[in-house]
Amino acid sequence: MENVELDVIYEEEEIVETRKPKKPSIFKNQRVTRNIVDVFLYILLIAASIVWLFPIVWLVANAFRGESTGPASYFFPKEYTFNNFINLFTTTEMPYGRWFLNTLIVAIASSVISTLIVLLTSYTFSRLDFKGRKGLMKFLMVLGMFPGFMSMIIIYNILKTIGLLPTSSEPVPDANYIISLILVGTSGAAMGYLVSKGYFDTISKSIDEAAEIDGANKAQIFWHIILPLSKPIVIFTALTAFMGPWGDYIFIRTINKGQVSAYNVALGLWKMINENQSYLGRYFTMFCAGSVLVSIPIVALFMVMQRYYVSGVTGGAVKG
C-alpha cells in the first residue's frame, strides 16, 4: 500500500515538473529584446544626427574662418575672425544687406497676405454652405498638387505684359521685382486651405450661432471670435507662408537677368560661388557667413513659435 502511494506521489511530482514553464531564452525574453531594439535605435539616431549636424557645424566653422582661400581640406579653421560677417555688409560688389532687405520685405508681405487669404478661404469652406462648395474644394486641392514651376514661363510673360518686368534691355526699378515676387508668393495661397479648414472644423458651430443671436454678422464672428480662438493655426499658416519666399531661388533666378541690386539672399549666395569660378576663393567664407545669417530668422521663429506650430498641425489634421 505504501509503495502504491509513493508511486502516485512520484507521478504527481513528475506531472508538476513537466507543467513548470521553461525559462525563456535571451531572444524570447521581451524585456531583453526591447532593450536590444532600443540600443540599436539609439545608435541609428546618433549616427543620423552626426550625418545631419556635420554640414551645419562645418558651415558655421567656415563662417568664422580667417583664411581667405576657397573650401579647405581640413575641418576646423586655423584662424578665426568676424571679418566675414563684416564684409557681407561692406563689400559693394556683393550687397548682401540689400539682398537681405529684399528677401525680408517679400517674405513678410507674402506671409501676411497669404495668411489672410488662407484663413478667409478656410473659414468660408468650414462655415458657409453654398452651391458648388465641395466641387470647388476638390478643384483647389487637385490644383495645389501641381508644382508651381510648371507655370513659371506663363507667369513670367504675364508679369512682363503688365509692365513689372523689362521688355527690353532697359532695367526696371528694383521695386518691380519685389512686387512680382509678392504676387507670385500669394497668388496661389488659397490652395493651402486644407489644414486651416480642419482646424476651424474643430471649433463648435454653436459659438457662431450664439453670436448670430446677439446680432453679429459673419465678418464680426470671424475677426472677433473665431480668429482669437485660432492662434495656433494662424501662426502655423504664417510660418509656412514665410518660409517659401525666404528661401525662393527658382523664380527670382528666372525673372532677374542680372540686376544685382534686386537679388534676394538665395540668388545672391549663388552668385558668390557659382557665377564666376574666381569668386569661389574670394567669397567662399562670406558665402558661409551669409548662409548662417539667413538661417537665423527661421531658427528663431521656430524656437519661439514651436508649441503653436505643433498644435496648429495636430489641430488642423483632426478633420482636415
Secondary structure as GFF3:
##gff-version 3
##sequence-region A 1 320
A	DSSP	alpha_helix	2	19	.	.	.	ID=ss1
A	DSSP	alpha_helix	30	63	.	.	.	ID=ss2
A	DSSP	alpha_helix	83	88	.	.	.	ID=ss3
A	DSSP	alpha_helix	96	127	.	.	.	ID=ss4
A	DSSP	alpha_helix	133	143	.	.	.	ID=ss5
A	DSSP	three_ten_helix	148	151	.	.	.	ID=ss6
A	DSSP	alpha_helix	152	161	.	.	.	ID=ss7
A	DSSP	alpha_helix	174	187	.	.	.	ID=ss8
A	DSSP	three_ten_helix	189	192	.	.	.	ID=ss9
A	DSSP	alpha_helix	194	201	.	.	.	ID=ss10
A	DSSP	alpha_helix	205	213	.	.	.	ID=ss11
A	DSSP	alpha_helix	218	221	.	.	.	ID=ss12
A	DSSP	pi_helix	222	226	.	.	.	ID=ss13
A	DSSP	three_ten_helix	228	230	.	.	.	ID=ss14
A	DSSP	alpha_helix	231	246	.	.	.	ID=ss15
A	DSSP	alpha_helix	250	255	.	.	.	ID=ss16
A	DSSP	three_ten_helix	260	262	.	.	.	ID=ss17
A	DSSP	alpha_helix	265	274	.	.	.	ID=ss18
A	DSSP	alpha_helix	277	316	.	.	.	ID=ss19
###
